[in-house]
Amino acid sequence: MNIGIVSIHSAHNYGSVLQAYALQEVLKKYSSKVDMINYRPHYLNCQYNLFSIRVYKRYKGFFNKILHFGWRIIMLPRRIEKYYKFEHFILNNMNLTKKYKSYEQLCNENFNYDLVVVGSDQVWNTDITEGFDKTYYLGFLNNNIKKASYAASIGKSSLDKQYESLYKKYINQLDCISLRERSNVKTLKFITEKNIHVSLDPTLLLEKKKWIEISNKSNLKIDNEKYIFVYILQENIEFVKIVNELSKKLNLKVYSISKKKRFNNEKIFPNAGPEDFLKLCNNSEFVVTNSFHGTVFSLIFEKRNCIIPHLHTGSRMIDLMNLVGLKNRIVENYKNLDVKNILKNINYNTVNQKLNTYRIESLKYIEGVIDEK
């Protein structure tokens, strides 16, 4: 069986590239030919280009644009290093097709796949895809090719009303539907009568030793260092207070993937690539994050953690922590921080037992998609 994957695989975002890689590796267990359809739309690609005028649109006022331009020039060496680390990972770890820049180019291609899978990550979040991109609903494929989603995420609690008719049309054209967040099942039940499965993010389907193997490719010299690993995606003063408090209580430095310093006793890694991200997490004593994939890898590497839900997309983090019985590790704000509880060790035997149950269910879904005629 020839299998194609459509995902947000080329964003220079740790979660995006690692989940896409993981889905590819899982599907390779069932097929000798698995391709990552190399769809790189301009609206995603331009965000990570070294030189892009579009990034300045978010800054209001000529003076702010000039300041940001100056900052980007100063940071250019770091940005170049990070850019090539991501591109190296993508080119060397993914089975890429030729590049497609638009939905129209995909429609004009005669794909020779038995099955195409879309997922995981926020492929159905119209904020990420800047509107309704039919590519991520496999609208470009002919009817002879089986179409399925795996752990697709809407990334928010409801569908955009303006695209409701498009959601209904294209999701109903899928042969099999799998979501990542249980909280989104009700949302889709309003537009389809098809069975909706809830599956684990593909990063959780690969064995821990595989991720350690990749992390060992990092050149960071941190093997004998003790620190709290912080991965922050959203500015949050409560987050800063919590990290500083935990750093003080644990008497540990803070190592963060960030462009600027926010915390006491902090060392930043602004040019970290995917392998560096994994090594920083794996080698840490403790993880604090408001990122979904930061949460995922804290569980994979069996770390004590403090999860601070993202203000806009926090439901997926909450769903995951509830799933593994660790909702007591979720802290909304500094006032609710129970340091004594958060510093306790986690019983990962119990966590892994629960994850294994959901792994089996997730793999059964994939096997069903592949075997079903």
N, C-alpha and C positions, 0 to 999 in steps of 0.2 A: 504494500500500500504506500503510495506517495502522499506525503502530508506537507501542507504549507501552513505557516503561522503568520498572522497579522497582529502586530503588537506595537506599543510605543517603545521600540527597542533601541532607538538611536538618540533619545534624549540624554543629555549628560547629567543624569540624575541616578543616584545609586540604586534606588528601588527599581526604577524602570529597566535599566540594563540587566540587573541581576534576576528580576522575575522573568524577563524574556529569555535569558539564557537558561534558567531553570526549566521553563516549559519546554524548550527545545530538547534539553537533556532527558526529560521524562518521556517525551514522545519518541525519542530515539530508541527507547527500550521496546517499542512496538513496531518500529519501521526502520528500514535501512536507509530511507531517503526522507529527511525532514529539512525543509528549507524555511528560512526566515525571509518572508517577502519584504524586500528592502524599500518600504514606503517611507519617504522622507519629505513630507509636505513642507512648504515654505514657512507656514505659520509656526511649526515646531523647530525646523532647522535653523531659522534666523535667530532664535533665542540663544543658541550656543555657538554661533559663528564668532570668530575672533573680531571681525569687523562688521558691524551691523548697525545701520542707521535706525532701524525699527525700535531698538531697545530704548531710544531716547524719548519715544512717545509717552512713556509713563511718567516722565518728569515735566512738571508744569513750570513754565517761565524760562526765558532764555538763559538767565544766570544759573539756574539749577542744571540746565542741559550742559553748559560750559563746565561747571564743577564736576559733573559726572564724566564728561569726556576726559578731563584732566586725570581723574581718578583711574579711569580705564587704561589710560596711557601708562600711568605709574605702575599699575598692576599687570601690565601686559606680559612680562616674563612668567609670572605665576599662572596667568590665564593660558598661555601657550602650553606650559607644562601639563596643566590639568586637561586641556583640550586633547593633547596627544595621548595622554594616559587613557582617556575614555575611548578615543578612536582606535587605539591599539587593542583594547579589550574587545570592542565590538568586532573588529576585523579578524582577530585571531581566535575568537571563541564562538562566533555565530556563522552558520552556513547561509550566507547571504545570496540572494538572487541579484540580478542587475538592479540598478536604482530606478525608482519610480517617484516622480515629483508631484503627480496629481491623480485624482480619481479617474480622469479621462484616459490617462496613459494606462492605467490598470484595466479599464474597460476594453481597450484595444488589444490587450494581450490575450493569447490563447493558452491559458494555464492548464497544465497536464497533471492535475492532482485528483486523487480519489476523495480527499478530505482536506478542508481548510478550517483551522481553528483560530478564532479571535480571542485574545486575552493575554495575560490577565491585566491587572492594573486598571487605571481609570479611563479605559477606552470608550466608555459611554458617558463620560462627563463632558458636557458641551462647553464648559468653561475651559477645559484643557484643549479641546479640539476646535475651539473658536467657532462654535456653531455645530450643526449636525453634519458630521463627515460620514457619508455613506460607506466609505471604505471600511470603517470599524464595525459595520453591520453586514459586511461581505456582499454588498449590493453589486459589485463588479463581476461576480462569478456567474457562470451559466448554471442552469438547473440540473445539469448532470453531475455536478460536484456537490458532495455532502458538505453542509455548513453547520458549524457548532461554535458555541462560545465556551470558554473555560475560565471560571472565576472572574468574569467581567465585573467591573465596578462602575457604578454611576457616580460615586464619590460624594453624594449628598443625599438628603432624605427624600427628595422628590424629583420628578422629571420636569424639565422646562415645558411649561404649558404651550409655548409657541411651536414646539416640535412634537407635540403629542401624537399627531397623525402620522408623522414620519417614524417615530418610535414604533407605533402600532404596525405599520406596514412592514418595516424591515426586520423587526424582531420576530414577527410571525413567519417570516421567510426562512428563519433558521430551523434546522432539523432538530437540534438539541440545544438546550439553554442551561448554562451554569453561571451562577453569580458568586461573588466573593463574600458579600455581606448579607447575612440573614435578614437584616433590617430592610433590605431592598426588595425582598420577595413580595411583600404586600404591594409595593409600588408597581411592580410589573404585572401582578395579578389583575390589575384593572385594564390591561391592554392585551393580554394573551390568556388563552385557556390551556396552553401547553404546560407540561410539567416543568417546574423550575427546580434545579438542584442547587444546593449550596456547597461550594468546594473550597478547600484550603488554597491560599496563595501558593503558586508553584514552588516558591523558595522553600516552603515547609515540606515539600515532597522529596527533596534531595537530602541525602544523609549528611550529618554534621561533618564527617571526615572529608567529604567533597569540598565543602566550604573552607575547611581548614587548609586543604591542599591549595586552593586558589589564594587564600590569605598569605600563604608562605611565599608566594611570588612577589609580595611587596618588598621594597627595599628599605622600608622604615626601620631604623635601629631602636626598637622599643621593647625588645624581648624581656629585659630584666627590670623594666620600669613599672611602678604601681601608680594607678591613676583612675579617676572617674572619666568614662567616655561620655561625651555630650554631643548629641546630634539634634540641632534645633532648626526647624523649618519656618517658624513663625515668631516674630518678636513678641515677647510676653514678659512683663516685669515680674509676674509671679514665678515664672520659670527661673529667672535670674536669682530671686530670693531663695528658692528651693535648692538650686544647685550650690549656691554659696553656703547654705546651712549644712548640706550633706558633705561638702568638701571639708568644712570645719570639723564636723563630728567624726568623719573618717580619717581626717588628717592626710588627705590625698590631694594631689594636684588635679587640675581639670584639663583634659585634652579634648579639644573640640574641632570639628570640621566647620570652619567659619572663616569669613573674610575679615572679621574684626573681633576684638576682645570684648567680652561682656562680663566675665566672671573674675572673682578673686583667684590669684594663683593659677593662671590659665596659660596654656600653650596652644596655639592655633595651627591647623593644618589646612590652609586655604587651597592648596593645589593637590589634594588627595584624590587618587583614582579609585576605581572599584576595589582593587586588591588591597589598597591602603585602608579603605573604609572597613573591610572585613577584618584586617589585622588589628586596627584600632579597637574594634568591638571585641574581638576574640581575646585579646591580651589584657583587657580591662578588668578591674575589680568590681565595677559597678557601672550601670548604664542609666542615663537620664535622657529622655527623648520626648518630642511631640510629633514624631514621624511614625507612620505605619510600619515601614520597613525597618526603621530603627528598633521598633518594638519586636518585630519578627526575629531579627537577628540576635536580639538580647535573649530571646527564648531558645533559638537554635544553639547558641553558644552557652546556654545555661547560666546566665548572669543574674545576680540580684539587680532589680530594676525599679525605677520610679517612672511611671507613665503619666504624662501631662497631656490630656487630649487636645489636639489641634482644634481651634475655635470653630473652624468651618467644616473640616472633614474628620472630626474626632470620633464619629460613630463607628468607623471601621476598626479603630484601635480598641474602643470599648467592647465591641463585638468579640474581637479576638481574645482579649483578657478575660471576658466572661466565659468564653468557650473553654479556656484551660483552667478555670477556677481561680484566677488571680485578680479579681476585681478590687481586692484590697490594696493592690499596688498602684491603683489609679488615684492621682491627686489633682484635684481641680485648681487649687490655689494654696498659697503659703499658709494661710490660716488653718487649712484642713490637713496640714502635714503632720502625720504621727511618726516622728523620727524613729522611735523605738520599734514600731511595726515595720517600717520601710527597710530598716537595716537588718531585719531578720533574714536568715537563709531561706531559700525556696526549696521545697521538696520537688525536685525535678523528676523523680521517679513517677510521681502522680501526674505531673504536667505531661510527661512524655507518653504515659499510658493513654491520656485523653487525646493527645495529638495523634497517636497511632491509630486510634479508632476512626478519627476523621480522615487520616491518610488513606486508610483502607477504603472508606466510602468514596473519597475523591478519585482514587485509582480505579475503583469499580465503575465510576461514571465514565472515565476515559476509555476503559476497556469496552464498556457498553457502546460508546460512540463508534469505536473502531470496528467492533464485531457486528453491530447491527446493520443489516442489509437494507 
